[in-house]
């Protein structure tokens, strides 16, 4: 048996949705698409699933830091950083800097709130970067299919990911790592980690997963509108049929309804599509990653299934 978890993460508890799938006897069943349980309960579910076979838990927040930043920490890699943040000399790491003077290697997220004087150069200067681009990981950069992500450390704007990463690292990633979970790709290749046993944690990105499932929103369309999502439902169903992916009746109802016309529809959609992309990797139809360099396996990590 193989178990997959895909969480569409948010700092807002109501917007955290979890899709799960199980592979038995060569076929997949998406057995749940529901609000994510609280973090301790989610960790317990992931750990319990890993007792029955390989288990991958995907989260759509950054797992890793830019190499430029990593070089300034004096540490060996993201794994060591994760063990230190919020403790001892790194106690203030989870506290987003209020003023430019508060930014440092051990407190790199900025700003807590927007002010008229807040500028990105405050962040780049404090972290010795010549541009915001220097504070991107390799997997964050623009591809032929999507725009670049925002810098992990900049916590303003609709696309910012920093506060989600902070909550995810604190609530999920470090507790799982402390319990013996493997972190991909920091601990090795995905197939090696799956064979080792125990949960494997991986970073996902729904914007990348869309392409793996044939989804491309045209200008003026939005994943936030059920009518626009509905355009892709026949294709998603065909994708699942071709791969003999079944889903539970309650999941089928949500798919038929384009994941609902309420404000949480986009979160259900991202959770579901991200899970489909994870199945592609678990089945070997898509490589987990290209060949990664040392900084990527030590510091930056990678988005599951993304090409270079």
Buried (B, 14 or more C-beta within 10 A) or exposed (E): EBBBBBBBBBBEEEBBBBBBBBBEEEEBBBBBBBBBEEBEEBBEBBBEBBEEBBBBBBBBBBBBBBBBBBEBBEBEBBBBBBBBBBEEEBEBBBEBBBEBEBBEBBBBBBBBEEEEEBEBEBBBEBBEBEEBBBBBBBBBEEBEEBEEBBBBBBBBEEEBBBBBBBBBBBBBBBBBBEBEBBBBBBBBBBEEBBEEBBBBBBBBBBBBBBBBBEBEBEEEBEBEBBEBBBBBBEEBBEBBEEBEBBBBEEBBEBBEBBBBEEEBBBBBBBBBBBBBBBBBBBBEEBBBBEEBEEBBBBBBBBBBBBEE
